[in-house]
Amino acid sequence: MSRLFKDVFVQLLQNNSLTAYKLSKDLGISEALISQWKSGRQLPKYDSINLLCDYFNVSADYLLGRTDNPNSHKQ
């Protein structure tokens, strides 16, 4: 069963003990935008998905809830 982006994103933040503030500083993305992603009011654009995948070292398919394997990009 696929999961929503916001659920995967929030889980990644929690698993890495990250705050929206820390992520915003690390990636140069506004906290307001991160808050919208967390709530599901907005989805990230292509370039932000790439940043998030690199930052968390996960595949886009995992980030977007299309697979439960965060390392599917390494196969």
KERO-779836 format. One record per residue: x, y, z of N, C-alpha, C in turn; residue in three letters. Coordinates in pm, whole numbers, padded with zeros to 5 digits, always signed. Layout:
XYZXYZXYZALA
...
//
This chain:
+00084-00118+00000+00000+00000+00000+00088+00125+00000MET
+00060+00216-00088+00143+00336-00097+00110+00434+00015SER
+00210+00511+00051+00193+00612+00155+00199+00750+00091ARG
+00149+00847+00163+00152+00984+00114+00289+01046+00140LEU
+00328+01140+00054+00455+01209+00071+00468+01266+00211PHE
+00364+01333+00259+00374+01400+00389+00406+01301+00500LYS
+00352+01180+00493+00378+01079+00595+00524+01033+00591ASP
+00574+01010+00471+00714+00968+00456+00807+01081+00501VAL
+00775+01204+00461+00857+01319+00494+00865+01340+00646PHE
+00752+01336+00712+00749+01353+00858+00827+01241+00925VAL
+00814+01119+00875+00887+01006+00932+01038+01027+00916GLN
+01081+01074+00800+01223+01099+00778+01275+01206+00874LEU
+01197+01310+00894+01237+01414+00989+01252+01357+01129LEU
+01153+01279+01171+01156+01220+01305+01272+01122+01320GLN
+01290+01035+01223+01396+00934+01230+01535+00996+01236ASN
+01549+01116+01179+01678+01184+01177+01685+01296+01281ASN
+01586+01302+01370+01580+01405+01475+01601+01544+01419SER
+01532+01573+01309+01546+01702+01241+01425+01790+01266LEU
+01452+01918+01283+01345+02017+01290+01332+02083+01153THR
+01219+02146+01132+01199+02221+01008+01303+02331+00997ALA
+01339+02391+01110+01441+02497+01110+01575+02445+01059TYR
+01619+02332+01114+01749+02274+01073+01747+02237+00925LYS
+01640+02172+00880+01632+02134+00740+01630+02257+00650LEU
+01559+02361+00692+01553+02482+00610+01691+02546+00597SER
+01767+02546+00705+01902+02603+00700+01996+02517+00616LYS
+01984+02385+00629+02071+02295+00554+02045+02300+00404ASP
+01918+02315+00365+01882+02308+00223+01850+02444+00160LEU
+01840+02548+00242+01806+02680+00188+01662+02689+00143GLY
+01574+02617+00212+01430+02616+00182+01359+02680+00300ILE
+01258+02758+00275+01189+02828+00384+01118+02730+00477SER
+01114+02766+00605+01041+02685+00702+00893+02679+00668GLU
+00840+02786+00613+00698+02789+00576+00668+02684+00471ALA
+00757+02670+00373+00737+02568+00269+00747+02428+00329LEU
+00843+02408+00416+00858+02278+00482+00733+02245+00563ILE
+00678+02345+00628+00554+02326+00704+00439+02284+00613SER
+00433+02341+00495+00328+02303+00400+00347+02160+00352GLN
+00471+02119+00333+00497+01980+00295+00454+01886+00407TRP
+00489+01920+00531+00456+01835+00645+00305+01819+00663LYS
+00232+01923+00634+00087+01918+00652+00014+01858+00532SER
+00084+01846+00421+00022+01793+00300-00051+01898+00218GLY
-00036+02025+00255-00101+02132+00178-00033+02157+00045ARG
+00093+02117+00035+00168+02137-00089+00268+02024-00105GLN
+00294+01987-00229+00397+01888-00260+00522+01959-00309LEU
+00639+01902-00285+00762+01966-00334+00771+01957-00486PRO
+00838+02055-00542+00864+02055-00686+00984+01964-00713LYS
+01006+01938-00841+01108+01843-00886+01245+01871-00823TYR
+01291+01996-00828+01424+02027-00775+01432+02004-00624ASP
+01322+02030-00554+01321+02006-00409+01318+01856-00378SER
+01250+01779-00461+01250+01633-00442+01393+01581-00455ILE
+01465+01629-00554+01605+01588-00571+01689+01625-00450ASN
+01671+01746-00398+01745+01789-00279+01715+01698-00160LEU
+01586+01670-00141+01546+01586-00028+01600+01444-00042LEU
+01596+01389-00162+01649+01254-00185+01798+01248-00152CYS
+01872+01347-00199+02015+01350-00169+02040+01370-00019ASP
+01966+01459+00042+01984+01490+00184+01958+01368+00271TYR
+01848+01298+00245+01811+01182+00326+01867+01051+00272PHE
+01931+01056+00156+01988+00938+00091+01881+00831+00067ASN
+01771+00875+00009+01661+00784-00026+01623+00806-00172VAL
+01550+00712-00227+01505+00725-00365+01381+00815-00373SER
+01357+00869-00490+01237+00949-00512+01112+00862-00496ALA
+01119+00738-00540+01005+00648-00524+00970+00630-00376ASP
+01071+00619-00291+01045+00607-00148+00986+00737-00094TYR
+01047+00848-00128+01001+00977-00080+00856+01005-00120LEU
+00821+00963-00239+00686+00986-00289+00587+00876-00250LEU
+00634+00780-00172+00545+00677-00121+00515+00565-00218GLY
+00596+00550-00321+00571+00446-00422+00635+00313-00388ARG
+00727+00314-00290+00791+00191-00243+00820+00207-00095THR
+00830+00095-00026+00866+00097+00115+01017+00080+00136ASP
+01089+00066+00026+01234+00046+00033+01306+00179+00010ASN
+01363+00239+00116+01429+00367+00098+01554+00359+00010PRO
+01606+00238-00007+01729+00220-00084+01704+00165-00224ASN
+01584+00179-00275+01553+00122-00406+01638+00183-00517SER
+01695+00301-00493+01781+00365-00592+01920+00303-00598HIS
+01952+00217-00504+02087+00156-00497+02089+00017-00556LYS
+01978-00030-00611+01973-00166-00663+02025-00171-00804GLN
//
